Amino acid sequence: MNAAAARRHEVLVLGAGYAGLSAAIQLAARTGKRGHLRVTLVNPYDTFTERLRLHMTATGQETAEMDIPALLDGTGAEFVRGWVTAVDAAAKTVRIDDDRILRYDTLVYGLGSVADTITVPGVDEHAYTLNSAQDAALLADRLARLGGGTVVVGGSGLTGIEAAAEIAEQYPQLQVVLLGRGEPGASMHPKAKAHLDAALARLGVQVRSGVEVAKVLADSVELADGTGVEAAVVLWTSGTRVSPLAAAAGLTVDERGRVVTDGALRSLSHPDVYAVGDAAAIRQGYGVMHGTCQGGMPTGVHAALAILRVLAGKEPKPFRFGYYHTPVSLGRNDGVVQFTHPDDSPRRIVLTGKRAAKYKETVTAAPWPTFARMKKMPASGALWPHGGRYTRIRSAK
Protein backbone atom coordinates (compact mmCIF):
# COMPACT_ATOMS: atom_id res chain seq x y z
CA MET A 1 0.00 0.00 0.00
CA ASN A 2 1.45 3.39 -1.00
CA ALA A 3 1.40 6.48 1.23
CA ALA A 4 -1.54 8.08 -0.59
CA ALA A 5 -3.69 4.98 -0.15
CA ALA A 6 -2.72 4.74 3.49
CA ARG A 7 -4.02 8.28 4.09
CA ARG A 8 -7.38 7.61 2.52
CA HIS A 9 -10.44 7.98 4.67
CA GLU A 10 -12.35 4.67 4.64
CA VAL A 11 -16.12 4.95 4.25
CA LEU A 12 -18.02 1.70 4.59
CA VAL A 13 -21.63 1.60 3.37
CA LEU A 14 -23.75 -1.28 4.65
CA GLY A 15 -26.71 -2.14 2.45
CA ALA A 16 -27.31 -1.40 -1.24
CA GLY A 17 -30.96 -0.49 -1.02
CA TYR A 18 -32.34 2.84 -2.20
CA ALA A 19 -30.62 4.75 0.62
CA GLY A 20 -27.30 2.91 0.82
CA LEU A 21 -26.74 2.89 -2.93
CA SER A 22 -27.51 6.61 -3.11
CA ALA A 23 -24.91 7.31 -0.44
CA ALA A 24 -22.23 5.14 -2.04
CA ILE A 25 -22.66 6.59 -5.54
CA GLN A 26 -22.69 10.18 -4.30
CA LEU A 27 -19.53 9.68 -2.29
CA ALA A 28 -17.67 7.79 -5.01
CA ALA A 29 -18.71 10.12 -7.81
CA ARG A 30 -17.61 13.21 -5.91
CA THR A 31 -14.20 11.87 -4.96
CA GLY A 32 -13.24 9.51 -7.77
CA LYS A 33 -10.45 6.96 -7.98
CA ARG A 34 -7.76 9.48 -7.02
CA GLY A 35 -9.65 11.08 -4.15
CA HIS A 36 -8.76 11.20 -0.48
CA LEU A 37 -11.68 8.92 0.31
CA ARG A 38 -12.29 5.25 -0.43
CA VAL A 39 -15.84 3.91 -0.56
CA THR A 40 -16.75 0.27 0.01
CA LEU A 41 -20.32 -0.94 -0.43
CA VAL A 42 -21.43 -4.19 1.23
CA ASN A 43 -24.57 -6.08 0.19
CA PRO A 44 -25.64 -9.76 0.28
CA TYR A 45 -26.64 -9.70 -3.41
CA ASP A 46 -24.93 -8.18 -6.43
CA THR A 47 -28.27 -7.27 -8.02
CA PHE A 48 -30.37 -4.32 -6.89
CA THR A 49 -33.69 -5.24 -5.27
CA GLU A 50 -36.51 -3.14 -6.69
CA ARG A 51 -38.72 -3.32 -3.63
CA LEU A 52 -41.36 -1.31 -5.49
CA ARG A 53 -41.75 -4.21 -7.95
CA LEU A 54 -41.62 -7.21 -5.61
CA HIS A 55 -45.38 -7.73 -5.87
CA MET A 56 -44.81 -8.21 -9.60
CA THR A 57 -41.96 -10.67 -9.06
CA ALA A 58 -44.22 -12.57 -6.64
CA THR A 59 -46.75 -13.14 -9.42
CA GLY A 60 -44.23 -14.43 -11.94
CA GLN A 61 -43.78 -11.24 -13.95
CA GLU A 62 -40.32 -10.55 -15.31
CA THR A 63 -38.50 -7.45 -14.17
CA ALA A 64 -35.13 -6.06 -15.18
CA GLU A 65 -31.99 -7.37 -13.48
CA MET A 66 -29.87 -4.48 -12.26
CA ASP A 67 -26.21 -5.20 -11.60
CA ILE A 68 -24.71 -3.19 -8.73
CA PRO A 69 -21.00 -3.77 -9.58
CA ALA A 70 -21.68 -2.64 -13.16
CA LEU A 71 -23.32 0.53 -11.87
CA LEU A 72 -20.32 1.26 -9.63
CA ASP A 73 -17.84 0.59 -12.43
CA GLY A 74 -15.69 3.63 -13.05
CA THR A 75 -16.57 5.37 -9.77
CA GLY A 76 -13.67 3.92 -7.78
CA ALA A 77 -16.04 2.39 -5.22
CA GLU A 78 -15.44 -1.23 -4.23
CA PHE A 79 -18.30 -3.73 -3.97
CA VAL A 80 -18.17 -6.52 -1.40
CA ARG A 81 -20.78 -9.24 -1.59
CA GLY A 82 -21.65 -10.73 1.78
CA TRP A 83 -23.85 -10.65 4.86
CA VAL A 84 -23.03 -8.28 7.68
CA THR A 85 -22.87 -10.42 10.82
CA ALA A 86 -21.46 -7.97 13.38
CA VAL A 87 -20.57 -4.31 13.88
CA ASP A 88 -17.94 -3.26 16.43
CA ALA A 89 -18.47 0.45 16.91
CA ALA A 90 -15.60 0.76 19.37
CA ALA A 91 -13.04 -0.88 17.10
CA LYS A 92 -14.65 0.59 13.96
CA THR A 93 -14.87 -2.76 12.22
CA VAL A 94 -17.57 -4.79 10.49
CA ARG A 95 -17.59 -8.56 10.19
CA ILE A 96 -18.74 -10.01 6.87
CA ASP A 97 -19.98 -13.63 6.65
CA ASP A 98 -18.23 -14.32 9.97
CA ASP A 99 -14.87 -14.72 8.21
CA ARG A 100 -13.86 -11.27 6.95
CA ILE A 101 -13.22 -8.02 8.81
CA LEU A 102 -13.54 -4.59 7.19
CA ARG A 103 -12.31 -1.43 8.89
CA TYR A 104 -13.92 1.99 8.58
CA ASP A 105 -13.33 5.59 9.54
CA THR A 106 -16.94 6.50 8.74
CA LEU A 107 -19.83 4.04 8.56
CA VAL A 108 -23.07 4.51 6.63
CA TYR A 109 -25.57 2.12 8.17
CA GLY A 110 -28.35 1.31 5.72
CA LEU A 111 -29.34 -2.29 6.39
CA GLY A 112 -33.02 -1.45 6.08
CA SER A 113 -36.04 -3.39 7.30
CA VAL A 114 -37.83 -6.67 6.66
CA ALA A 115 -41.31 -7.99 7.39
CA ASP A 116 -41.87 -8.77 11.05
CA THR A 117 -42.14 -12.56 11.06
CA ILE A 118 -41.39 -12.92 14.77
CA THR A 119 -44.24 -11.26 16.66
CA VAL A 120 -47.07 -13.54 15.48
CA PRO A 121 -46.55 -17.28 16.07
CA GLY A 122 -46.24 -19.41 12.95
CA VAL A 123 -45.44 -16.62 10.52
CA ASP A 124 -41.76 -17.47 10.26
CA GLU A 125 -42.52 -21.16 9.64
CA HIS A 126 -45.54 -20.97 7.34
CA ALA A 127 -45.82 -17.56 5.66
CA TYR A 128 -44.13 -16.09 2.60
CA THR A 129 -42.69 -12.57 2.59
CA LEU A 130 -41.55 -9.93 0.11
CA ASN A 131 -38.28 -9.25 1.89
CA SER A 132 -36.18 -9.89 -1.21
CA ALA A 133 -36.43 -10.86 -4.86
CA GLN A 134 -35.54 -14.41 -3.83
CA ASP A 135 -38.43 -14.51 -1.34
CA ALA A 136 -40.80 -13.11 -3.96
CA ALA A 137 -39.65 -15.75 -6.46
CA LEU A 138 -40.44 -18.50 -3.95
CA LEU A 139 -43.98 -17.17 -3.64
CA ALA A 140 -44.30 -16.93 -7.42
CA ASP A 141 -43.35 -20.59 -7.77
CA ARG A 142 -45.95 -21.60 -5.17
CA LEU A 143 -48.72 -19.52 -6.71
CA ALA A 144 -48.01 -20.90 -10.18
CA ARG A 145 -48.61 -24.42 -8.87
CA LEU A 146 -51.98 -23.63 -7.30
CA GLY A 147 -55.04 -24.62 -9.28
CA GLY A 148 -57.36 -23.03 -6.75
CA GLY A 149 -57.75 -22.18 -3.09
CA THR A 150 -57.36 -19.14 -0.88
CA VAL A 151 -54.38 -16.80 -0.59
CA VAL A 152 -54.38 -14.81 2.64
CA VAL A 153 -52.47 -11.54 2.66
CA GLY A 154 -51.75 -10.52 6.24
CA GLY A 155 -51.44 -6.76 6.56
CA SER A 156 -53.62 -4.04 5.00
CA GLY A 157 -50.87 -1.48 4.46
CA LEU A 158 -49.62 -0.42 1.04
CA THR A 159 -47.51 -3.55 0.48
CA GLY A 160 -50.46 -5.79 1.35
CA ILE A 161 -52.83 -3.82 -0.89
CA GLU A 162 -50.53 -3.96 -3.91
CA ALA A 163 -49.76 -7.66 -3.41
CA ALA A 164 -53.43 -8.61 -2.96
CA ALA A 165 -54.45 -6.71 -6.09
CA GLU A 166 -51.61 -8.17 -8.16
CA ILE A 167 -52.28 -11.76 -7.07
CA ALA A 168 -56.01 -11.40 -7.70
CA GLU A 169 -55.43 -9.98 -11.19
CA GLN A 170 -52.79 -12.50 -12.25
CA TYR A 171 -54.53 -15.54 -10.71
CA PRO A 172 -58.30 -15.04 -11.01
CA GLN A 173 -58.87 -18.71 -10.08
CA LEU A 174 -57.61 -17.97 -6.56
CA GLN A 175 -59.58 -16.32 -3.76
CA VAL A 176 -57.56 -13.52 -2.20
CA VAL A 177 -58.36 -12.42 1.35
CA LEU A 178 -56.77 -9.25 2.73
CA LEU A 179 -56.65 -9.20 6.53
CA GLY A 180 -55.70 -6.19 8.66
CA ARG A 181 -56.38 -4.19 11.78
CA GLY A 182 -57.17 -1.08 9.75
CA GLU A 183 -59.07 -0.46 6.55
CA PRO A 184 -57.00 -0.36 3.35
CA GLY A 185 -56.25 3.25 2.44
CA ALA A 186 -57.69 4.56 5.70
CA SER A 187 -55.35 7.57 5.71
CA MET A 188 -56.24 8.62 2.16
CA HIS A 189 -58.64 11.29 0.97
CA PRO A 190 -62.17 9.85 0.60
CA LYS A 191 -61.95 10.02 -3.20
CA ALA A 192 -58.72 7.99 -3.25
CA LYS A 193 -60.04 5.46 -0.74
CA ALA A 194 -63.27 5.02 -2.68
CA HIS A 195 -61.34 4.19 -5.83
CA LEU A 196 -59.07 1.78 -3.95
CA ASP A 197 -62.06 0.01 -2.39
CA ALA A 198 -63.79 -0.27 -5.75
CA ALA A 199 -60.67 -1.68 -7.41
CA LEU A 200 -60.22 -4.36 -4.76
CA ALA A 201 -63.90 -5.29 -5.09
CA ARG A 202 -63.60 -5.44 -8.89
CA LEU A 203 -60.65 -7.81 -8.57
CA GLY A 204 -62.57 -10.01 -6.15
CA VAL A 205 -60.35 -9.33 -3.15
CA GLN A 206 -62.19 -10.06 0.09
CA VAL A 207 -61.24 -7.40 2.63
CA ARG A 208 -61.58 -8.12 6.34
CA SER A 209 -60.69 -5.12 8.48
CA GLY A 210 -60.60 -4.80 12.23
CA VAL A 211 -59.12 -8.25 12.70
CA GLU A 212 -55.91 -9.43 14.30
CA VAL A 213 -54.02 -12.56 13.34
CA ALA A 214 -53.20 -14.66 16.39
CA LYS A 215 -51.39 -17.54 14.68
CA VAL A 216 -50.44 -18.79 11.23
CA LEU A 217 -50.77 -22.53 10.63
CA ALA A 218 -49.73 -24.70 7.70
CA ASP A 219 -53.18 -24.50 6.09
CA SER A 220 -55.00 -21.67 7.83
CA VAL A 221 -54.84 -18.42 9.75
CA GLU A 222 -56.20 -18.23 13.28
CA LEU A 223 -57.71 -14.90 14.32
CA ALA A 224 -57.74 -13.34 17.77
CA ASP A 225 -61.55 -13.68 18.01
CA GLY A 226 -61.24 -17.45 17.73
CA THR A 227 -62.33 -17.76 14.10
CA GLY A 228 -60.08 -18.93 11.29
CA VAL A 229 -59.50 -18.57 7.58
CA GLU A 230 -58.40 -21.52 5.45
CA ALA A 231 -55.32 -20.68 3.42
CA ALA A 232 -53.35 -22.53 0.77
CA VAL A 233 -50.80 -19.70 0.94
CA VAL A 234 -50.17 -16.92 3.44
CA LEU A 235 -48.23 -13.79 2.45
CA TRP A 236 -47.12 -11.72 5.43
CA THR A 237 -46.80 -7.93 5.02
CA SER A 238 -47.88 -6.78 8.49
CA GLY A 239 -45.29 -4.73 10.33
CA THR A 240 -41.54 -4.44 9.88
CA ARG A 241 -38.44 -4.99 11.96
CA VAL A 242 -34.83 -3.91 11.55
CA SER A 243 -31.59 -5.75 12.07
CA PRO A 244 -30.51 -6.10 15.74
CA LEU A 245 -26.90 -5.35 14.75
CA ALA A 246 -27.11 -1.64 15.56
CA ALA A 247 -28.36 -2.26 19.07
CA ALA A 248 -25.81 -5.04 19.59
CA ALA A 249 -23.05 -2.63 18.55
CA GLY A 250 -24.07 -0.21 21.30
CA LEU A 251 -25.58 2.46 19.03
CA THR A 252 -28.46 4.42 20.49
CA VAL A 253 -31.65 2.97 18.98
CA ASP A 254 -35.36 3.62 19.39
CA GLU A 255 -37.98 1.14 20.55
CA ARG A 256 -37.99 -0.47 17.10
CA GLY A 257 -34.21 -0.86 16.92
CA ARG A 258 -33.64 1.98 14.46
CA VAL A 259 -30.55 4.15 14.89
CA VAL A 260 -31.48 7.48 16.47
CA THR A 261 -29.82 10.30 14.55
CA ASP A 262 -29.07 13.97 14.94
CA GLY A 263 -30.14 16.54 12.38
CA ALA A 264 -27.31 15.59 10.03
CA LEU A 265 -28.19 11.84 10.15
CA ARG A 266 -25.30 10.98 12.49
CA SER A 267 -25.83 8.47 15.28
CA LEU A 268 -26.46 10.28 18.54
CA SER A 269 -24.06 7.97 20.36
CA HIS A 270 -21.47 7.45 17.60
CA PRO A 271 -21.09 10.48 15.30
CA ASP A 272 -18.79 8.54 12.96
CA VAL A 273 -21.85 6.43 12.04
CA TYR A 274 -24.53 7.80 9.71
CA ALA A 275 -27.88 5.99 9.51
CA VAL A 276 -30.06 6.15 6.40
CA GLY A 277 -33.33 4.78 5.08
CA ASP A 278 -35.44 2.36 7.10
CA ALA A 279 -32.55 1.70 9.51
CA ALA A 280 -32.74 5.24 10.89
CA ALA A 281 -35.11 7.00 13.28
CA ILE A 282 -34.97 10.45 11.69
CA ARG A 283 -37.01 13.13 13.39
CA GLN A 284 -38.52 15.97 11.41
CA GLY A 285 -40.89 18.71 12.54
CA TYR A 286 -43.89 16.46 11.91
CA GLY A 287 -42.43 13.41 13.68
CA VAL A 288 -40.20 10.46 12.85
CA MET A 289 -40.00 9.54 9.17
CA HIS A 290 -41.40 6.24 8.04
CA GLY A 291 -39.52 4.05 5.60
CA THR A 292 -40.15 4.58 1.89
CA CYS A 293 -38.07 4.82 -1.28
CA GLN A 294 -39.36 8.40 -1.46
CA GLY A 295 -37.52 9.26 1.73
CA GLY A 296 -34.72 6.70 1.58
CA MET A 297 -32.84 8.07 -1.41
CA PRO A 298 -32.67 11.64 -0.04
CA THR A 299 -31.27 10.35 3.26
CA GLY A 300 -28.50 8.54 1.41
CA VAL A 301 -27.61 11.61 -0.62
CA HIS A 302 -27.66 13.86 2.44
CA ALA A 303 -25.44 11.50 4.44
CA ALA A 304 -22.90 11.54 1.60
CA LEU A 305 -22.85 15.32 1.43
CA ALA A 306 -22.64 15.59 5.22
CA ILE A 307 -19.63 13.26 5.29
CA LEU A 308 -17.86 15.36 2.67
CA ARG A 309 -18.56 18.56 4.59
CA VAL A 310 -17.15 17.09 7.80
CA LEU A 311 -14.03 15.89 6.00
CA ALA A 312 -13.62 19.42 4.63
CA GLY A 313 -13.72 20.81 8.17
CA LYS A 314 -17.24 22.21 7.88
CA GLU A 315 -20.40 21.61 9.87
CA PRO A 316 -22.95 19.37 8.12
CA LYS A 317 -26.29 20.93 7.31
CA PRO A 318 -29.51 19.57 8.83
CA PHE A 319 -31.62 17.14 6.85
CA ARG A 320 -35.02 18.39 5.80
CA PHE A 321 -37.62 16.25 4.08
CA GLY A 322 -41.30 16.49 3.22
CA TYR A 323 -43.46 13.81 1.65
CA TYR A 324 -45.05 14.44 -1.73
CA HIS A 325 -47.22 11.50 -2.74
CA THR A 326 -48.36 7.94 -2.07
CA PRO A 327 -48.61 5.98 -5.35
CA VAL A 328 -50.35 2.57 -5.12
CA SER A 329 -50.58 -0.09 -7.82
CA LEU A 330 -53.91 -1.89 -8.20
CA GLY A 331 -52.86 -4.36 -10.85
CA ARG A 332 -51.11 -3.47 -14.08
CA ASN A 333 -53.62 -0.97 -15.49
CA ASP A 334 -55.10 0.64 -12.43
CA GLY A 335 -53.87 2.56 -9.44
CA VAL A 336 -54.36 5.47 -7.11
CA VAL A 337 -51.97 8.31 -6.33
CA GLN A 338 -52.63 10.27 -3.16
CA PHE A 339 -50.73 13.56 -3.15
CA THR A 340 -49.76 14.64 0.33
CA HIS A 341 -48.68 17.53 2.48
CA PRO A 342 -45.06 17.41 3.69
CA ASP A 343 -46.17 15.66 6.89
CA ASP A 344 -47.74 12.86 4.75
CA SER A 345 -51.31 13.91 5.48
CA PRO A 346 -53.56 13.68 2.39
CA ARG A 347 -54.26 16.57 0.09
CA ARG A 348 -57.40 16.79 -2.02
CA ILE A 349 -55.43 16.07 -5.21
CA VAL A 350 -55.78 12.46 -6.36
CA LEU A 351 -55.02 10.50 -9.51
CA THR A 352 -56.89 7.27 -10.29
CA GLY A 353 -57.15 4.61 -12.97
CA LYS A 354 -54.76 4.33 -15.90
CA ARG A 355 -53.21 7.75 -15.28
CA ALA A 356 -52.33 6.67 -11.77
CA ALA A 357 -50.90 3.38 -13.04
CA LYS A 358 -48.69 5.25 -15.50
CA TYR A 359 -47.59 7.68 -12.80
CA LYS A 360 -46.72 4.82 -10.45
CA GLU A 361 -44.70 3.10 -13.17
CA THR A 362 -42.76 6.31 -13.83
CA VAL A 363 -41.93 6.65 -10.14
CA THR A 364 -41.05 2.96 -9.80
CA ALA A 365 -38.71 3.05 -12.79
CA ALA A 366 -36.97 6.28 -11.75
CA PRO A 367 -34.39 5.16 -9.13
CA TRP A 368 -32.03 3.19 -11.39
CA PRO A 369 -31.57 5.92 -14.03
CA THR A 370 -31.30 8.37 -11.15
CA PHE A 371 -28.36 6.37 -9.77
CA ALA A 372 -26.75 6.54 -13.22
CA ARG A 373 -27.23 10.31 -13.31
CA MET A 374 -25.67 10.64 -9.86
CA LYS A 375 -22.66 8.71 -11.13
CA LYS A 376 -22.17 11.02 -14.12
CA MET A 377 -22.99 14.39 -12.59
CA PRO A 378 -20.85 14.84 -9.47
CA ALA A 379 -20.44 18.58 -9.85
CA SER A 380 -24.03 19.61 -10.45
CA GLY A 381 -25.84 18.25 -7.43
CA ALA A 382 -27.67 15.13 -6.44
CA LEU A 383 -30.78 13.90 -8.17
CA TRP A 384 -33.60 11.68 -7.00
CA PRO A 385 -37.13 10.99 -8.23
CA HIS A 386 -39.78 13.17 -6.64
CA GLY A 387 -43.37 13.04 -7.75
CA GLY A 388 -42.55 11.56 -11.16
CA ARG A 389 -39.86 14.13 -11.91
CA TYR A 390 -36.31 14.77 -10.78
CA THR A 391 -35.53 17.09 -7.89
CA ARG A 392 -32.03 18.53 -7.84
CA ILE A 393 -30.32 19.14 -4.53
CA ARG A 394 -27.30 21.40 -4.79
CA SER A 395 -24.25 20.33 -2.86
CA ALA A 396 -23.77 22.27 0.36
CA LYS A 397 -20.37 23.89 -0.04
ChimeraX attribute file (.defattr): number of C-alpha atoms within 10 A of each C-alpha:
attribute: neighborCount
match mode: 1-to-1
recipient: residues
	/A:1	5
	/A:2	6
	/A:3	7
	/A:4	10
	/A:5	14
	/A:6	10
	/A:7	11
	/A:8	15
	/A:9	16
	/A:10	19
	/A:11	25
	/A:12	24
	/A:13	28
	/A:14	27
	/A:15	26
	/A:16	25
	/A:17	24
	/A:18	29
	/A:19	33
	/A:20	30
	/A:21	28
	/A:22	29
	/A:23	29
	/A:24	32
	/A:25	29
	/A:26	27
	/A:27	28
	/A:28	26
	/A:29	22
	/A:30	21
	/A:31	19
	/A:32	17
	/A:33	15
	/A:34	11
	/A:35	15
	/A:36	15
	/A:37	22
	/A:38	22
	/A:39	27
	/A:40	19
	/A:41	24
	/A:42	25
	/A:43	24
	/A:44	15
	/A:45	17
	/A:46	17
	/A:47	16
	/A:48	21
	/A:49	20
	/A:50	21
	/A:51	19
	/A:52	18
	/A:53	22
	/A:54	25
	/A:55	27
	/A:56	23
	/A:57	22
	/A:58	27
	/A:59	24
	/A:60	19
	/A:61	13
	/A:62	10
	/A:63	11
	/A:64	9
	/A:65	10
	/A:66	14
	/A:67	13
	/A:68	18
	/A:69	17
	/A:70	11
	/A:71	16
	/A:72	21
	/A:73	12
	/A:74	14
	/A:75	20
	/A:76	20
	/A:77	23
	/A:78	17
	/A:79	20
	/A:80	17
	/A:81	15
	/A:82	17
	/A:83	16
	/A:84	21
	/A:85	14
	/A:86	18
	/A:87	23
	/A:88	16
	/A:89	19
	/A:90	9
	/A:91	10
	/A:92	15
	/A:93	17
	/A:94	22
	/A:95	17
	/A:96	20
	/A:97	14
	/A:98	12
	/A:99	7
	/A:100	11
	/A:101	13
	/A:102	15
	/A:103	15
	/A:104	21
	/A:105	15
	/A:106	19
	/A:107	27
	/A:108	28
	/A:109	26
	/A:110	29
	/A:111	26
	/A:112	25
	/A:113	18
	/A:114	17
	/A:115	17
	/A:116	18
	/A:117	21
	/A:118	12
	/A:119	13
	/A:120	14
	/A:121	14
	/A:122	16
	/A:123	24
	/A:124	16
	/A:125	12
	/A:126	19
	/A:127	21
	/A:128	22
	/A:129	26
	/A:130	25
	/A:131	18
	/A:132	17
	/A:133	22
	/A:134	15
	/A:135	15
	/A:136	22
	/A:137	20
	/A:138	18
	/A:139	23
	/A:140	19
	/A:141	13
	/A:142	14
	/A:143	21
	/A:144	13
	/A:145	8
	/A:146	15
	/A:147	9
	/A:148	13
	/A:149	14
	/A:150	19
	/A:151	25
	/A:152	26
	/A:153	28
	/A:154	28
	/A:155	26
	/A:156	26
	/A:157	20
	/A:158	17
	/A:159	21
	/A:160	24
	/A:161	27
	/A:162	23
	/A:163	27
	/A:164	31
	/A:165	28
	/A:166	21
	/A:167	25
	/A:168	24
	/A:169	21
	/A:170	18
	/A:171	17
	/A:172	13
	/A:173	13
	/A:174	20
	/A:175	20
	/A:176	29
	/A:177	22
	/A:178	25
	/A:179	29
	/A:180	22
	/A:181	16
	/A:182	16
	/A:183	19
	/A:184	23
	/A:185	21
	/A:186	12
	/A:187	14
	/A:188	23
	/A:189	18
	/A:190	14
	/A:191	15
	/A:192	23
	/A:193	19
	/A:194	13
	/A:195	20
	/A:196	26
	/A:197	15
	/A:198	11
	/A:199	19
	/A:200	23
	/A:201	13
	/A:202	12
	/A:203	20
	/A:204	18
	/A:205	24
	/A:206	15
	/A:207	20
	/A:208	16
	/A:209	15
	/A:210	10
	/A:211	15
	/A:212	18
	/A:213	23
	/A:214	18
	/A:215	17
	/A:216	24
	/A:217	16
	/A:218	15
	/A:219	13
	/A:220	19
	/A:221	26
	/A:222	16
	/A:223	16
	/A:224	12
	/A:225	10
	/A:226	8
	/A:227	10
	/A:228	15
	/A:229	17
	/A:230	17
	/A:231	21
	/A:232	19
	/A:233	23
	/A:234	26
	/A:235	23
	/A:236	25
	/A:237	26
	/A:238	22
	/A:239	15
	/A:240	17
	/A:241	18
	/A:242	19
	/A:243	17
	/A:244	13
	/A:245	17
	/A:246	22
	/A:247	16
	/A:248	15
	/A:249	14
	/A:250	14
	/A:251	23
	/A:252	17
	/A:253	21
	/A:254	13
	/A:255	8
	/A:256	15
	/A:257	20
	/A:258	27
	/A:259	30
	/A:260	23
	/A:261	25
	/A:262	18
	/A:263	15
	/A:264	22
	/A:265	29
	/A:266	26
	/A:267	23
	/A:268	17
	/A:269	16
	/A:270	16
	/A:271	16
	/A:272	17
	/A:273	27
	/A:274	29
	/A:275	33
	/A:276	37
	/A:277	30
	/A:278	29
	/A:279	26
	/A:280	32
	/A:281	26
	/A:282	27
	/A:283	18
	/A:284	14
	/A:285	11
	/A:286	10
	/A:287	10
	/A:288	13
	/A:289	21
	/A:290	16
	/A:291	18
	/A:292	16
	/A:293	22
	/A:294	24
	/A:295	22
	/A:296	26
	/A:297	25
	/A:298	27
	/A:299	30
	/A:300	31
	/A:301	27
	/A:302	28
	/A:303	29
	/A:304	24
	/A:305	25
	/A:306	24
	/A:307	25
	/A:308	22
	/A:309	17
	/A:310	12
	/A:311	14
	/A:312	11
	/A:313	8
	/A:314	13
	/A:315	13
	/A:316	22
	/A:317	17
	/A:318	12
	/A:319	17
	/A:320	14
	/A:321	17
	/A:322	16
	/A:323	18
	/A:324	20
	/A:325	22
	/A:326	19
	/A:327	23
	/A:328	24
	/A:329	28
	/A:330	27
	/A:331	23
	/A:332	15
	/A:333	12
	/A:334	20
	/A:335	27
	/A:336	29
	/A:337	24
	/A:338	26
	/A:339	23
	/A:340	20
	/A:341	13
	/A:342	15
	/A:343	16
	/A:344	19
	/A:345	15
	/A:346	20
	/A:347	15
	/A:348	13
	/A:349	13
	/A:350	22
	/A:351	18
	/A:352	21
	/A:353	17
	/A:354	15
	/A:355	15
	/A:356	22
	/A:357	23
	/A:358	18
	/A:359	20
	/A:360	23
	/A:361	19
	/A:362	15
	/A:363	20
	/A:364	18
	/A:365	15
	/A:366	17
	/A:367	22
	/A:368	18
	/A:369	13
	/A:370	18
	/A:371	23
	/A:372	14
	/A:373	16
	/A:374	24
	/A:375	23
	/A:376	16
	/A:377	14
	/A:378	18
	/A:379	11
	/A:380	12
	/A:381	18
	/A:382	25
	/A:383	25
	/A:384	27
	/A:385	22
	/A:386	18
	/A:387	19
	/A:388	17
	/A:389	12
	/A:390	15
	/A:391	14
	/A:392	13
	/A:393	14
	/A:394	12
	/A:395	17
	/A:396	13
	/A:397	10
